[in-house]
Amino acid sequence: MKSRESLVRLKEFQLKEKRRQLKQLQMMMGEFERMAKELENQILYEEKKSGITDPNHFAYSTFAKAARQRSDNLQVSIKELKIQQDAAETSVEELQADFDKASAIEERDLRLRA
């Protein structure tokens, strides 16, 4: 019966670890979104200051160009993290089902022993 207790603890650990990873992904996405919004505000300020809003214009701010590139890179990263988040959510659901099954078996075994 010790092996079943170990299995329950293992499943619980795996579930907690995957939930931690999911939360970390969500925090990273939030931070990236905040950074991208801040960059967009800086771009708008630069464009307003220079009076040039066309990135292809020869006198367009180099800072605004660089900030736009960083913002675009952050958006790509956010999309990639969203894919990872979806996979992690699926994994959490599967691990939760495994944990619930192992817990039910352990409870059944405890009742049979009593």
C-alpha positions as CSV (number, residue, x, y, z in Angstrom):
1,M,0.0,0.0,0.0
2,K,3.0,2.3,0.4
3,S,3.4,2.3,-3.4
4,R,-0.1,3.8,-3.8
5,E,0.7,6.5,-1.2
6,S,3.9,7.3,-3.1
7,L,1.9,7.4,-6.4
8,V,-0.5,9.9,-4.8
9,R,2.3,12.1,-3.6
10,L,4.1,11.9,-7.0
11,K,0.9,12.9,-8.8
12,E,0.3,15.7,-6.3
13,F,3.9,16.9,-6.8
14,Q,3.6,16.8,-10.6
15,L,0.3,18.7,-10.5
16,K,1.7,21.4,-8.2
17,E,4.8,21.8,-10.4
18,K,2.8,22.1,-13.6
19,R,0.5,24.7,-12.0
20,R,3.6,26.6,-10.9
21,Q,4.9,26.5,-14.4
22,L,1.5,27.7,-15.8
23,K,1.4,30.6,-13.3
24,Q,5.0,31.5,-14.3
25,L,4.0,31.6,-18.0
26,Q,1.0,33.8,-17.2
27,M,3.2,36.2,-15.2
28,M,5.7,36.4,-18.1
29,M,2.9,37.1,-20.6
30,G,1.6,39.9,-18.4
31,E,5.0,41.4,-18.0
32,F,5.7,41.2,-21.8
33,E,2.3,42.8,-22.4
34,R,3.1,45.6,-20.0
35,M,6.5,46.2,-21.6
36,A,5.0,46.2,-25.1
37,K,2.4,48.8,-24.0
38,E,5.1,51.0,-22.5
39,L,7.1,50.8,-25.8
40,E,4.0,51.7,-27.8
41,N,3.5,54.8,-25.6
42,Q,7.2,55.7,-26.1
43,I,6.8,55.3,-29.9
44,L,3.7,57.6,-29.9
45,Y,5.6,60.2,-27.9
46,E,8.6,60.1,-30.2
47,E,6.3,60.3,-33.3
48,K,4.5,63.3,-31.8
49,K,7.7,65.0,-30.8
50,S,9.2,64.6,-34.3
51,G,6.0,65.0,-36.2
52,I,6.8,62.0,-38.4
53,T,4.6,58.9,-38.1
54,D,5.7,57.0,-41.1
55,P,8.4,54.4,-40.2
56,N,9.6,54.4,-43.8
57,H,10.3,58.2,-43.8
58,F,14.0,58.9,-44.0
59,A,13.9,61.2,-40.9
60,Y,11.8,58.8,-38.8
61,S,13.2,58.5,-35.2
62,T,15.7,55.7,-34.9
63,F,14.6,55.3,-31.3
64,A,11.0,54.8,-32.5
65,K,12.2,52.3,-35.0
66,A,14.1,50.3,-32.4
67,A,11.2,50.5,-29.9
68,R,8.8,49.3,-32.6
69,Q,11.1,46.3,-33.3
70,R,11.3,45.5,-29.6
71,S,7.5,45.8,-29.3
72,D,7.1,43.5,-32.3
73,N,9.5,40.9,-30.8
74,L,7.5,41.0,-27.6
75,Q,4.3,40.4,-29.4
76,V,5.9,37.3,-31.1
77,S,7.1,36.1,-27.7
78,I,3.6,36.6,-26.2
79,K,2.1,34.5,-29.0
80,E,4.7,31.7,-28.4
81,L,4.0,31.8,-24.6
82,K,0.2,31.6,-25.3
83,I,0.9,28.3,-27.2
84,Q,2.9,27.1,-24.2
85,Q,0.2,28.2,-21.8
86,D,-2.5,26.2,-23.8
87,A,-0.3,23.1,-23.6
88,A,0.4,23.6,-19.9
89,E,-3.4,24.0,-19.2
90,T,-4.1,20.8,-21.0
91,S,-1.3,19.1,-19.1
92,V,-2.7,20.4,-15.8
93,E,-6.1,19.0,-16.7
94,E,-4.6,15.6,-17.4
95,L,-2.5,15.6,-14.2
96,Q,-5.5,16.6,-12.2
97,A,-7.4,13.6,-13.6
98,D,-4.5,11.3,-12.8
99,F,-4.2,12.7,-9.3
100,D,-8.0,12.4,-8.7
101,K,-7.8,8.7,-9.9
102,A,-4.8,7.9,-7.6
103,S,-6.5,9.6,-4.7
104,A,-9.7,7.7,-5.2
105,I,-7.8,4.4,-5.3
106,E,-5.9,5.4,-2.1
107,E,-9.1,6.3,-0.3
108,R,-10.7,3.0,-1.4
109,D,-7.7,1.1,-0.1
110,L,-7.8,2.9,3.3
111,R,-11.5,2.1,3.7
112,L,-10.9,-1.6,2.9
113,R,-8.1,-1.7,5.5
114,A,-10.3,-0.2,8.2
